[in-house]
Amino acid sequence: MDLRKHLLGRIEQDRDMLVRFLSEFVAVPSPNPPGDTRAVAGFVRDHLARHGHEAEIVAPQPSMPNILCSLDTGRPGPHLVLNGHLDVFPAGEETLWSRPPWSGDVEDGRIWGRGVADMKCGTAASIQTFIYLAEILPSLCGRLTLTAVSDEETGGAWGTRWLLENMKDRLDADCVLNGEPSNPAAIRFAEKGTLRLTFEIATPGAHGAYTHLSRNAVREAARLIAALDALEAIEPAIPQEIAVHLARPEVRARMDEVMGEGAAEVATRVTVSIGTIHGGLKVNMLPGNCRFEADIRLPPGVERGQVLGAIETILEDFPEARMSVQEAASNPSSMSDPSHPMVEILRESALVVRGREPVPIPSLGATDCKFFRYHGIPSFIYGPPPTNMSRPDENVSIADWLDVLRVHALAAAGYLAAPSA
């Protein structure tokens, strides 16, 4: 059997069903917070059941179920995990949307709604890839596991992270394929780590006219924020082969193309973003308290201990400041080998589907792939463009949705193809 021709034919044959499936998937609200994914997990379970697959529901937190489904060819070969999440960002103010955020409207060649890019398109690609590969099981070897998880948007404690810590034997894979929004022009093989910090500055405070009696906590916070910029000068110890890859002009150009001008510059260095700041009670009162939060991104080759040590040195000049780490939102960077066989398979598959080879690049943001990489499992992302991701009028074109599915199906089949297939 020509697996490639068969799969592309099946997807074209099912085109209308596939558009309807993603539209209906988006129309089942699953905002996180609050993170209740029971309805959308039921939708996915029922879809799999209609195609002859009984999904296992694993719910260590009852309102955040995870779906597992497995295929075993009975022949020796690699184990591939397809990973995607069910929860999405909240919709925010619905009046800012041109269409209802949970409509799943299909208009102008696009599918609209909260979470269609991040990441119901990618998760739908995992689900359908699983279904299509089940049809050609005699031509495959090894194992295939589908994981459609919850809690990704708030850290993964009840989703991918929990599954890997408590069911590692089921997810002990040779490779992971994920469809997070990324852009079809790229394959993501690494991502920066996060270090989320809270700073509190407490001074006596005073009447606004009596500035000689106390330091101004807000001004001290501003001074400390400026001092934290020094963290961006920390040099990462990136492995030589990765540093060479990231320095290639075509790789830097592709990073800027898919993540915005300047992305290549920040991909390999520490960045500091002050996300919130609160201080003072009244304009004519000298503030005695100021609190701010910092989001620090760590490239591969920079450990949190380095950054925390540098911050402790900075804080020596700020005796009234205290720092705490938001542990649930702080994770190391992660990286897979960009020369892994799956990368070449994805490149070849994308070339067939879209006529252009994607380039392996790192991500600036974080995904559940980091948890697999922490367990030594190579993990790669190929997904749709992040059009309006986290903003009103999030959408994915039908062409991109079907192309992402085509690439996932071809890549998964190529990875698991039996030698004689």
FITORDREN-937282 format. One line per 8 residues: number of its first residue (from 1); their letters; for each residue x, z, y of N, C-alpha, C. Coordinates in steps of 0.001 Angstrom, whole numbers, plus 500000, padded with zeros to 6 digits. Last residue first. Layout:
NUM	A	X/Z/Y/X/Z/Y/X/Z/Y | ...
END
This chain:
421	ASPAALYG	506404/504168/498314/505248/503786/499124/505604/502649/500070 | 508471/505193/496879/507977/503873/496460/506832/503359/497324 | 508948/507713/498069/509980/506663/498085/509472/505275/497737 | 506097/508723/500010/506836/508726/498743/507819/507566/498746 | 506045/510009/503296/505893/508848/502405/506725/509009/501139 | 506168/511913/505236/505792/512356/503881/505707/511201/502870 | 506895/510516/507516/507682/511690/507125/507414/512083/505667 | 504893/508584/507680/506283/508184/507495/507158/509314/507014
413	AAALAHVR	502671/510194/508131/502753/509416/506887/504185/508970/506619 | 503367/511186/510650/503157/512108/509538/503261/511386/508199 | 503525/508772/512100/504705/509626/511959/504557/510587/510783 | 500914/507753/511935/502034/506971/511402/503247/507856/511164 | 499490/509878/513168/499181/509465/511795/500343/508687/511176 | 500680/509970/515726/500712/511143/514836/500474/510725/513392 | 500072/507393/516675/501469/507796/516513/501575/508997/515578 | 497233/507480/516693/497963/506473/515900/499400/506914/515638
405	LVDLWDAI	496767/509589/518500/496357/509707/517104/497120/508714/516232 | 497785/508388/520803/498387/509637/520321/498027/509840/518853 | 495995/506220/520983/497425/505980/520749/498132/507234/520247 | 493567/507470/521509/493722/506731/520263/495188/506443/519947 | 494204/508641/524020/493736/509458/522897/493969/508719/521578 | 494845/506385/525577/495879/507375/525269/495479/508247/524093 | 492316/505107/525624/493489/504410/525085/494581/505394/524711 | 490733/506953/526920/490446/506655/525509/491646/505973/524867
397	SVNEDPRS	492564/509248/528964/492005/507922/528721/491761/507738/527229 | 491499/512458/529847/492429/511668/529038/491788/510306/528833 | 491214/514994/532422/490733/513860/531637/491867/513226/530845 | 489956/517336/534769/490904/517049/533684/490347/515909/532836 | 488535/518128/537059/488496/516738/536603/489618/516396/535625 | 490665/520762/538363/489372/520105/538160/489543/518647/537757 | 493602/521664/536324/492914/521421/537590/491534/520819/537332 | 494850/521820/533905/494647/523090/534611/493987/522904/535966
389	MNTPPPGY	495713/518449/534178/495784/519641/533329/495758/520889/534209 | 495569/515985/535389/494784/517089/535951/494732/518309/535037 | 496985/514668/532587/496210/514297/533768/495278/515421/534209 | 499461/514703/530971/498721/515907/531384/497860/515675/532626 | 499347/512139/528454/499740/512576/529796/498899/513790/530213 | 499425/513384/524990/498939/512534/526074/499521/512959/527420 | 502378/513967/522868/500997/514113/523299/500652/513224/524469 | 504467/515356/520680/504141/514034/521197/502669/514078/521568
381	IFSPIGHY	506996/517630/519848/505728/517407/520545/505624/515953/520974 | 508385/519415/517069/508419/518338/518046/507020/518067/518585 | 510591/521607/515397/509251/521357/515921/509319/520380/517078 | 512178/523117/512621/512228/522071/513647/510816/521672/514081 | 512260/526514/512168/511522/525326/511745/511564/524280/512859 | 513243/529055/512689/514164/528045/512170/513499/526763/511722 | 511575/530733/513951/511680/530900/512503/512545/529811/511864 | 511634/529742/516491/512229/531066/516277/512420/531355/514792
373	RFFKCDTA	510119/527419/516048/511569/527298/516232/512257/528643/516056 | 507559/528546/515922/508116/527886/514736/509643/527782/514861 | 507399/529440/518563/507329/530411/517464/507865/529806/516165 | 507507/527108/520091/508607/528070/520181/508594/529045/519010 | 505140/525802/519786/506293/525323/519003/507439/526317/519032 | 503283/526700/521566/503402/527448/520310/504554/526959/519451 | 505090/526261/524707/504050/525932/523733/504226/526820/522504 | 505959/526165/528215/506059/526750/526875/504870/526338/526014
365	GLSPIPVP	507667/523825/530468/506725/524875/530104/506878/525292/528658 | 509558/521846/530369/509755/522929/531333/508846/524112/530998 | 511023/520411/527425/509855/520764/528234/510234/521854/529224 | 513566/517850/526933/513043/519215/526846/511792/519371/527698 | 513243/514648/525203/513554/515453/526387/513062/516880/526166 | 513692/511554/523679/513652/513003/523456/514109/513759/524700 | 511613/508873/524715/512946/509475/524778/512823/510976/524517 | 509738/506271/523054/509824/507515/523812/511231/508098/523713
357	ERGRVVLA	509796/502757/523333/510335/503926/522638/510291/505159/523541 | 506968/500705/523382/508021/501351/524172/508491/502595/523439 | 504721/499817/522097/505698/498832/522521/506816/499387/523370 | 502818/501463/521001/502785/501274/522452/503817/500262/522971 | 503097/501317/518164/501792/501534/518783/501765/501107/520249 | 505815/500871/517625/504793/500034/516990/503482/500111/517770 | 506906/502958/519124/507275/501574/519441/506262/500603/518853 | 505898/505166/517813/505456/504891/519178/505784/503464/519595
349	SERLIEVM	507323/504931/515399/505863/504876/515394/505327/504535/516777 | 509970/505250/516252/509565/503996/515610/508047/503831/515635 | 509809/507874/517260/510210/506770/518128/509758/505436/517544 | 509080/509323/514972/508174/509269/516115/508511/508107/517037 | 511411/508908/513478/510121/508437/512964/509100/508335/514095 | 513287/510199/515077/513406/508753/514871/512095/508167/514349 | 512284/512797/514822/512401/512175/516151/512485/510660/516012 | 512488/513395/512121/511160/513220/512694/511215/512553/514068
341	PHSPDSMS	515306/513756/511703/514623/512538/511230/513234/512322/511840 | 516959/514995/514661/516198/515259/513444/515460/513979/513012 | 518282/514884/517021/518624/513841/516046/517910/514070/514709 | 517563/517086/518499/516956/515796/518865/517341/514649/517951 | 516811/520071/516925/517834/519028/516986/517186/517689/517357 | 515072/522361/519108/515288/521703/517821/516308/520589/518021 | 514741/525459/520799/515290/524110/520740/515364/523635/519294 | 513699/527804/523308/513744/527337/521923/514157/525871/521907
333	SPNSAAEQ	514081/530886/525179/513996/529432/525072/514035/529049/523591 | 512137/533920/524589/513376/533140/524717/513090/531644/524748 | 509473/535262/526611/509961/534719/525345/511250/533942/525571 | 506955/537188/527938/508384/536871/528043/508917/536461/526675 | 504460/538232/527878/504595/536886/528441/506046/536451/528557 | 504714/540770/526906/503835/539847/526182/504002/538413/526649 | 506384/542109/528791/506901/541687/527486/506035/540653/526793 | 507208/542106/531780/505924/541812/531149/506227/541218/529772
325	VSMRAEPF	509415/544623/532820/509271/543338/532139/507876/543233/531548 | 509958/546033/536087/509483/546146/534705/509270/544754/534136 | 511806/547687/538646/511464/546461/537936/510943/546791/536545 | 511790/549070/541930/511758/549254/540484/511278/547969/539828 | 513414/549976/544984/512754/548980/544137/512850/549362/542665 | 514933/551504/546633/513504/551838/546574/512713/550869/545689 | 517503/550479/546644/517245/551751/545946/515773/552095/545814 | 518913/547767/546544/517500/548034/546841/517073/549327/546141
317	DELITEIA	521384/547180/545656/521206/547149/547107/519773/547445/547525 | 520987/547152/542950/521827/548227/543501/521722/548285/545020 | 519679/544858/542270/518864/546012/542646/519679/547188/543158 | 521755/543174/541447/521074/542912/542725/520324/544152/543202 | 522259/544330/538930/523300/544330/539966/522679/544107/541342 | 519867/543749/537665/520247/545155/537857/521330/545272/538929 | 520053/540960/537571/519042/541588/538430/519382/543049/538686 | 522068/540597/535695/522285/540132/537072/521285/540775/538027
309	GLVQGREV	520753/541650/533453/521973/542282/533955/522260/541887/535389 | 518690/539812/533172/518361/541196/533500/519581/541950/534030 | 520234/537553/532506/519429/537564/533727/519097/538997/534140 | 521419/538308/530085/522240/537852/531210/521480/537994/532520 | 519158/538856/528534/520070/539937/528879/520975/539578/530047 | 518011/536372/528070/517355/537262/529023/518277/538401/529453 | 520430/533700/528038/519705/534787/527387/519109/535721/528432 | 520789/530292/528081/520735/531474/528951/519867/532517/528258
301	GPPLRIDA	520574/528251/526293/521920/528641/526693/521961/529780/527686 | 517729/526599/527548/518578/526906/526394/519997/527208/526874 | 516623/528182/530651/516949/527011/529828/517682/527447/528564 | 514047/530220/531650/515397/530253/531099/515659/529003/530267 | 512303/531092/534544/512386/530201/533385/513842/530060/532959 | 510440/533713/535807/511793/533170/535689/511869/532342/534413 | 508232/534779/537993/508225/533969/536774/509581/533264/536715 | 507502/537909/539408/508409/536761/539342/508307/536096/537975
293	EFRCNGPL	505353/539651/541583/505665/539218/540230/506512/537957/540277 | 505346/542584/543691/505333/541149/543466/505762/540846/542045 | 504249/545013/545959/504378/544654/544545/504397/543129/544453 | 504922/547608/548196/504774/546164/547983/505067/545865/546524 | 504287/550258/550426/504306/549752/549051/504183/548232/549063 | 504090/550980/553006/504947/551818/552169/505004/551346/550732 | 503913/549135/556042/503609/549271/554614/504628/550110/553858 | 502805/550426/558957/504046/549979/558340/503910/550202/556836
285	MNVKLGGH	499796/549310/560312/500434/550337/559482/501688/549743/558871 | 498438/547320/561541/499202/548240/562392/499714/549455/561626 | 497183/545920/559476/498215/545253/560252/499039/546217/561103 | 496997/547668/556370/496403/547322/557661/497510/546823/558566 | 498335/547902/553951/496916/548231/554002/496239/547709/555258 | 500922/546425/551829/500317/546851/553086/498822/547081/552984 | 500989/543721/549441/501594/544835/550164/500842/545156/551435 | 501696/541488/546866/500666/542327/547470/501357/543483/548188
277	ITGISVTV	502188/538378/545363/502768/539424/546200/501633/540163/546906 | 502961/536143/542656/502022/536978/543411/502800/537970/544253 | 505148/534467/541921/503766/534052/541714/502742/534842/542493 | 508093/533076/542597/507337/534290/542916/505862/533916/542894 | 510335/531677/540352/509111/531451/541115/508417/532784/541347 | 513415/530399/539555/512719/531630/539945/511511/531252/540789 | 515240/528910/536869/514413/528786/538064/513657/530087/538293 | 518332/527949/535449/517361/529016/535668/516554/528703/536930
269	RTAVEAAG	518679/524537/534263/519099/525712/535008/517958/526718/535140 | 517906/522187/533118/519050/522872/532526/519529/524048/533372 | 515752/521230/534592/515583/521414/533149/516703/522244/532543 | 516200/520627/537235/515841/522019/536923/515758/522288/535423 | 516904/517904/537132/517791/518860/537801/517491/520295/537393 | 514809/516629/535961/516091/516639/535251/517034/517670/535833 | 512846/516888/537965/512716/517629/536705/514038/517720/535966 | 513025/515247/540154/513724/516530/540222/513665/517328/538932
261	EGMVEDMR	509837/513814/539971/511184/513711/540517/511815/515092/540670 | 508039/514471/536938/508163/514485/538382/509612/514465/538830 | 507864/514152/534244/507616/515500/534766/507767/515597/536278 | 508378/511494/533645/507198/512116/533033/506887/513500/533581 | 510627/510760/535242/509446/509894/535152/508224/510671/534691 | 512502/512721/534818/511929/512579/536155/510658/511746/536122 | 513022/512168/532109/512516/513483/532518/511851/513397/533881 | 514031/509570/532302/512754/509770/531629/512166/511143/531968
253	ARVEPRAL	516460/510048/533629/515447/509204/534262/514079/509421/533631 | 517793/511588/531721/517467/512169/533026/516370/511361/533728 | 518022/509617/529732/517292/510853/529456/516877/511516/530765 | 519560/507671/530936/518216/507308/530496/517360/508532/530187 | 521992/509075/531471/521145/508577/532575/519718/508258/532142 | 522702/512073/529725/522581/510615/529678/521622/510133/530770 | 522659/514790/529643/523367/514173/530770/523235/512650/530784 | 521485/515476/527283/520720/515700/528514/521374/515062/529728
245	HVAIEQPI	523578/514859/525457/522300/514144/525407/521559/514265/526738 | 525492/516747/526222/525806/515316/526327/524512/514500/526345 | 524129/519093/525588/524530/518845/526974/524832/517362/527188 | 523985/518814/522823/522739/518802/523608/523055/518502/525067 | 526644/519011/522115/525932/517783/521771/524617/517662/522546 | 527322/521618/523097/527931/520416/523639/527126/519154/523353 | 524754/523971/523927/525616/523324/522922/526081/521955/523401 | 524951/525630/527056/524232/524665/526231/525181/524068/525196
237	APEIAELA	524989/528160/528637/525948/527767/527605/525237/526841/526621 | 524227/527868/532157/523821/527971/530750/524925/527520/529798 | 525132/529821/534913/525474/528623/534143/525042/528783/532684 | 523208/530896/537621/523720/531237/536297/523952/529960/535492 | 521964/530309/539970/523352/529838/539845/523961/530172/538486 | 519576/531515/540075/519561/530093/539763/520963/529507/539631 | 519991/534047/541004/519882/533866/539555/519966/532398/539165 | 519791/533998/543731/521137/533907/543164/521104/533691/541652
229	DLAAILRA	517195/534549/544376/517575/533133/544282/518960/532952/543659 | 517007/537226/544812/516801/536753/543438/517135/535274/543271 | 517182/537494/547572/518369/537815/546771/518244/537284/545344 | 514579/536900/548341/515661/535990/548733/516904/536224/547880 | 513336/539156/547276/512962/537828/546792/514056/536818/547127 | 514488/541143/548879/514786/541108/547449/514448/539732/546863 | 513334/540534/551350/514793/540513/551222/515198/540412/549748 | 510669/540951/550750/511112/539622/551161/512618/539478/551008
221	AERVANRS	510731/543680/550212/510372/542750/549145/510839/541339/549486 | 511350/544620/552729/512314/544845/551654/512032/543904/550480 | 508994/543909/554022/510240/543265/554435/511322/543457/553380 | 507250/545626/552663/507053/544177/552573/508328/543438/552972 | 508177/548164/553365/508228/547741/551960/508054/546229/551800 | 510253/549040/555910/509026/548294/555663/509085/547715/554244 | 511605/552329/556076/511788/550900/555832/510430/550282/555501 | 510665/554604/558678/510635/554149/557281/511014/552681/557197
213	LHTYAGHA	510958/555233/561368/510740/556320/560409/510797/555886/558943 | 511098/553165/563119/512335/553910/562897/512190/554970/561816 | 508621/552153/563555/509443/551457/562576/510754/552166/562284 | 506079/552983/564654/507170/553920/564347/508093/553312/563283 | 503947/551312/564864/504814/551431/566039/506056/552262/565766 | 502562/551580/562492/503238/550329/562783/504170/550375/563978 | 503280/554661/560847/502481/553929/561819/503261/552675/562204 | 504702/554276/557508/504554/554908/558824/503527/554145/559641
205	GPTAIEFT	506585/554681/554417/505573/554083/555275/505438/554850/556586 | 508393/555471/552388/507452/556448/552966/506313/555802/553749 | 508268/552878/549807/508935/553563/550921/507945/554563/551516 | 508624/551026/546924/507907/552153/547534/508777/552810/548598 | 508127/548132/545175/508953/548741/546217/508115/549798/546911 | 508222/546642/542049/507489/547575/542914/508474/548169/543906 | 507963/543688/540177/508798/544505/541064/507895/545356/541950 | 507758/542324/536995/507017/542956/538090/507973/543840/538878
197	LRLTGKEA	508489/539241/535305/508891/540542/535822/507948/541009/536920 | 508982/537217/532594/508012/537607/533619/508289/539048/534022 | 510673/534670/531444/510933/536079/531705/510033/536456/532869 | 510675/532098/528993/510044/532756/530138/510495/534205/530217 | 512619/529157/528145/512049/530463/527894/511423/531023/529160 | 511971/525638/527807/512567/526780/528479/511871/528072/528052 | 512201/523734/524790/511477/524226/525946/512147/525469/526516 | 512609/520664/522907/513059/521987/523348/512177/522439/524499
189	FRIAAPNS	511639/518183/522404/512360/518837/521309/512819/520249/521665 | 509150/515827/522998/509720/517114/523431/510366/517819/522242 | 509347/512528/523740/509228/513444/522607/509882/514739/523055 | 507657/510300/526029/508653/511324/525687/508311/512024/524389 | 505612/508714/526770/506952/508168/526998/508044/509139/526571 | 503231/510055/526521/503664/509216/525401/505033/508576/525593 | 503232/513395/527515/503375/512018/527968/503897/511173/526820 | 502180/515942/527061/503604/515778/527306/503905/514436/527951
181	PEGNLVCD	500008/518288/525690/500203/517254/526712/501666/517161/527096 | 500687/518771/522148/500502/519305/523509/500680/518182/524530 | 500709/518176/519371/500238/517190/520335/499949/517743/521712 | 503265/518535/516874/502315/519151/517796/501936/518116/518858 | 504701/519067/513776/504305/518045/514747/503141/518595/515560 | 507424/520568/512131/506128/520749/512787/505917/519606/513773 | 509125/520864/508969/508969/520247/510281/507562/520532/510799 | 509160/522349/506740/510404/521642/507046/510347/521025/508440
173	ADLRDKMN	507561/525629/506754/507606/524169/506786/509017/523645/506979 | 505874/527973/505838/507322/527785/505709/507616/526293/505596 | 503309/528818/505920/503771/527969/507022/505281/527748/506993 | 502893/530473/503785/501981/529334/503940/502491/528333/504977 | 504775/532443/504167/504878/531629/502959/503993/530382/503041 | 503923/533751/506471/505071/532849/506554/505178/531951/505333 | 501847/535271/507471/501572/534303/506409/502696/533275/506344 | 502739/536913/509520/501967/537519/508441/501665/536585/507271
165	ELLWRTGW	504141/535470/511401/504627/536814/511065/503942/537401/509846 | 502679/533150/511620/504072/533073/511166/504617/534438/510762 | 500220/534161/512562/500284/533454/511277/501713/533410/510739 | 500965/535234/515052/500454/536113/513991/500596/535433/512630 | 501709/532881/516430/502681/533964/516228/502241/534868/515079 | 499290/531419/516447/500468/530933/515732/501467/532048/515451 | 497331/534129/517203/497302/532757/516729/498544/532396/515946 | 497523/536497/518449/496511/536413/517391/496423/535009/516795
157	AGGTEEDS	499588/535998/520272/499685/537175/519402/498706/537124/518244 | 499646/533909/522110/499762/533598/520690/499812/534781/519749 | 499410/533846/524974/500600/534385/524325/500746/534152/522843 | 497131/532692/526030/497466/534064/526421/498534/534677/525528 | 496845/530185/524960/496919/530290/526416/497254/531695/526896 | 496582/530616/522220/497815/530023/522733/497964/530267/524226 | 494324/531650/520913/495182/532563/521684/496469/531934/522204 | 494048/529861/517756/493526/530452/518988/494652/531164/519736
149	VATLTLRG	494726/526725/516008/494846/528157/516275/494188/528559/517594 | 494925/524910/513296/494236/524829/514583/493991/526270/515011 | 497068/523495/511133/496803/524784/511769/496182/524514/513133 | 497409/521833/508086/496808/521799/509414/496605/523216/509911 | 500020/520713/506062/499189/521847/506463/498702/521643/507887 | 501169/518994/503260/500709/518867/504638/499786/520038/504938 | 503980/518406/501058/502766/519113/501463/502457/518856/502930 | 505275/515871/498816/505378/517109/499570/504026/517688/499928
141	CLSPLIEA	504348/512408/499358/504978/513477/498577/505044/514718/499456 | 501918/509708/499101/502723/510700/499815/503389/511656/498838 | 500091/508134/497896/501266/507454/498456/502222/508411/499154 | 497965/509767/497220/498814/509244/496134/500076/508539/496632 | 496745/510236/499818/497571/511259/499176/498442/510713/498041 | 495212/508938/501641/496330/508185/501042/497279/509124/500301 | 493349/510692/502598/492851/509477/501945/493963/508701/501242 | 494819/512577/503899/494181/512978/502644/493703/511751/501863
133	LYIFTQIS	495439/511270/506227/496482/511369/505197/495912/511828/503866 | 493005/511553/507620/493454/510224/507196/494534/510292/506123 | 492931/514348/508048/491856/513663/507316/492323/512309/506794 | 495266/514755/509561/495085/515447/508287/494054/514719/507424 | 494589/513248/511799/495750/512866/510989/495652/513498/509607 | 492472/514752/512787/492199/513434/512218/493364/512917/511385 | 493880/517091/513589/492750/517163/512662/492516/515816/511983 | 495781/516096/515411/496208/516813/514205/495107/516817/513154
125	AATGCKMD	494062/515033/517349/494983/514140/516643/495493/514795/515361 | 492862/517361/518244/492031/516376/517548/492905/515388/516774 | 495070/518423/519524/494546/519114/518345/493651/518190/517539 | 495358/516557/521618/496422/516737/520637/495940/517422/519371 | 492845/516951/522923/493272/515617/522479/494324/515746/521383 | 492913/519648/523550/491992/519203/522516/492278/517778/522058 | 494475/521479/525012/495101/520371/524310/494199/519817/523228 | 494839/519505/527614/495531/520720/527144/494557/521607/526383
117	AVGRGWIR	493009/517404/527917/494454/517124/527859/495197/518286/527221 | 490608/518783/527701/490767/517528/526951/492233/517134/526856 | 490212/521098/529174/490905/521204/527903/491108/519903/527162 | 487284/520172/530741/488340/521169/530648/488898/521204/529236 | 486767/516591/530923/486364/517968/530667/487550/518899/530537 | 486290/513204/529807/486446/514186/530883/486055/515584/530415 | 487790/510271/528795/487010/511423/528328/487339/512574/529270 | 487508/506886/530045/488184/508167/529921/487223/509218/529363
109	GDEVDGSW	486308/504562/530856/487377/504464/529874/488127/505761/529640 | 484249/505423/532521/485397/504735/533109/486590/504672/532153 | 483311/508202/530459/483034/507274/531564/484337/506658/532051 | 482060/510614/528699/482845/509411/528428/482448/508378/529479 | 482130/514155/529086/481628/512846/529495/482601/511726/529136 | 482342/516775/528409/482926/515802/527498/482471/514390/527828 | 481309/518958/529881/480438/517842/529533/481011/516972/528421 | 482390/521157/531044/482223/521195/529591/481343/520040/529115
101	PPRSWLTE	482429/520652/533795/483706/520796/533074/483575/520821/531555 | 480406/518043/535115/480455/519389/534541/481696/519553/533656 | 482267/516129/537517/481390/516171/536353/481430/517591/535817 | 483844/516795/539588/482913/515698/539818/481929/515556/538673 | 484426/520203/540468/484471/519143/539464/483470/518050/539822 | 483963/522224/542169/485110/521375/542479/485229/520201/541518 | 481960/523733/541127/481585/522824/542210/482736/521899/542604 | 483164/525468/539334/482592/524232/538808/482195/523251/539903
93	EGAPFVDL	486135/527082/539522/484938/526812/540314/484349/525451/539934 | 487296/527381/536118/487373/527678/537542/486060/527357/538232 | 487554/527011/533391/487189/525850/534207/487343/526112/535701 | 490442/528409/531661/489099/528497/532248/488837/527304/533163 | 492310/526475/529204/492216/527196/530466/490749/527373/530872 | 491471/526929/525688/491874/526130/526846/491817/527010/528094 | 491910/527089/522101/491560/527689/523391/492121/526843/524527 | 493005/525738/519943/491585/525568/520227/491188/526098/521595
85	HGNLVLHP	496138/523967/519357/495335/525150/519685/493928/524788/520137 | 498031/522733/516501/497370/522569/517790/496536/523800/518088 | 500187/521261/514148/499813/522468/514886/499175/522116/516225 | 500956/520416/510937/500335/519893/512153/499762/521083/512910 | 503822/520637/508969/502714/521375/509580/502268/520644/510841 | 505130/519410/505976/504877/519135/507392/503681/519945/507847 | 507566/519706/503631/506312/520334/504067/506187/520109/505568 | 508977/517130/501476/508972/518070/502603/507583/518632/502887
77	GPRGTDLS	508785/517163/497842/508959/516529/499134/508855/517557/500238 | 507456/516568/494594/508449/517200/495466/508605/516422/496774 | 503896/516380/494249/505213/515760/494077/506199/516418/495015 | 501504/517399/494928/501966/517660/493572/503307/517028/493262 | 500543/517235/497453/500571/515992/496672/500911/516230/495211 | 498371/519329/498998/499591/519321/498185/499554/518085/497305 | 497071/520351/502062/497087/519311/501039/498418/519397/500303 | 495111/522798/503839/496340/522329/503212/496085/521229/502193
69	CLINPMSP	494218/524479/506756/493774/523553/505723/495029/522914/505134 | 493109/527045/508909/494171/526512/508055/493547/525603/507008 | 492240/528219/512064/491858/527364/510942/493100/526891/510208 | 491527/531394/513503/492457/530290/513283/492019/529523/512046 | 489428/533154/515894/489765/532656/514550/490775/531505/514587 | 488854/535414/517788/489889/534392/517943/490319/533849/516586 | 487182/537478/517317/486696/536470/518259/487688/535335/518473 | 488689/539121/515479/487476/538403/515066/486994/537315/516025
61	QPAVIEAE	491946/538801/514824/491107/539239/515942/489805/538452/515795 | 492544/537585/512453/492991/538968/512643/492328/539618/513858 | 491180/535290/510803/490822/535878/512098/491267/537336/512192 | 491123/532283/509330/491949/533491/509367/491773/534099/510757 | 489381/530178/507276/489329/530854/508580/490117/532153/508479 | 490081/527137/505739/490206/528589/505640/490219/529177/507045 | 487953/524367/505118/488934/525053/505961/488916/526549/505696 | 487597/521925/502848/487145/523291/503114/488238/524035/503880
53	HGHRALHD	486818/518591/503289/487884/519590/503324/487319/520958/503693 | 485106/516375/503539/485466/516859/502217/486542/517916/502168 | 484214/515727/505990/485191/514810/505399/485771/515354/504095 | 482641/517812/506660/481976/516510/506517/482911/515474/505902 | 484615/519762/506959/483739/519819/505789/483033/518476/505559 | 485686/519086/509455/486514/518955/508253/485652/518925/506993 | 483453/519745/511002/483973/518371/511004/484834/518130/509761 | 483240/522490/510548/482159/521607/510098/482630/520147/510046
45	RVFGAVAR	485630/523385/511750/485380/523642/510319/484318/522684/509782 | 485133/522633/514411/486220/521997/513658/486022/522181/512153 | 482949/524341/514990/482831/522883/515162/483891/522158/514341 | 484096/526844/514585/483005/526402/513720/482801/524898/513788 | 485854/526835/516705/486401/526873/515346/485334/526433/514343 | 484028/526927/518787/484824/525710/518616/485493/525680/517249 | 482909/529514/518374/482064/528316/518359/482885/527058/518097 | 485140/531253/518554/484345/531176/517324/483502/529905/517255
37	TDGPPNPS	486880/531856/520572/486920/530492/520028/486064/530336/518771 | 487305/533603/523400/486419/533565/522242/486318/532120/521738 | 488788/533864/525749/489485/533542/524505/488626/533526/523263 | 487981/534264/528420/488126/535429/527544/488763/535133/526188 | 491338/533221/529504/490343/534192/529058/488909/533676/529205 | 490041/530508/527843/490849/531705/527582/491642/532058/528837 | 487135/528686/526809/488069/529136/527841/488779/530432/527459 | 485704/526741/525244/486603/527706/524603/487617/528237/525621
29	PVAVFESL	482685/524877/524772/483560/525667/525648/484423/526650/524852 | 482426/521799/523556/482266/523173/523042/483209/524061/523851 | 483189/519390/524596/481921/519942/525068/481609/521324/524487 | 485428/518620/523198/485609/519124/524564/484356/519851/525038 | 484108/517705/520888/485089/518796/520794/485268/519446/522172 | 482737/515505/521852/481976/516669/521387/482857/517904/521261 | 484949/513823/522459/483973/514180/523485/483208/515438/523092 | 486130/513539/519939/486859/514235/520992/485915/514666/522108
21	FRVLMDRD	483953/512173/518607/484501/513441/518107/485238/514203/519207 | 483645/509815/520078/482559/510791/520045/483071/512158/519597 | 486046/508584/519454/485728/508886/520856/484644/509958/520912 | 485696/508350/516690/486801/509150/517222/486580/509515/518689 | 483516/506631/516424/483415/508002/515918/484484/508887/516541 | 484649/504292/517494/483506/504931/518155/483349/506376/517712 | 486846/503822/515594/487035/503993/517035/485872/504741/517704 | 487219/503369/512918/486523/504594/513316/486505/504817/514822
13	QEIRGLLH	488748/501039/512831/487418/501034/512208/486581/502217/512704 | 491103/501984/513920/490325/500980/514654/488897/500933/514126 | 491877/503726/511877/491620/504255/513217/490797/503267/514040 | 492227/501937/509738/491219/503013/509655/490879/503546/511042 | 494349/500366/510696/493049/499771/510429/491941/500802/510383 | 496395/502202/510772/495968/501576/512024/494595/500923/511858 | 496556/502746/507993/496173/503788/508954/495703/503198/510275 | 497321/500229/506896/496107/500912/506461/495642/501923/507511
5	KRLDM	499766/499689/508123/498642/498786/508347/497323/499467/507992 | 501249/501872/507088/501103/501676/508529/499874/500809/508829 | 501183/501526/504308/500580/502706/504929/500303/502494/506408 | 500515/499174/502216/501175/499214/503515/500526/500343/504313 | 500834/500000/498805/500000/500000/500000/500876/500000/501255
END
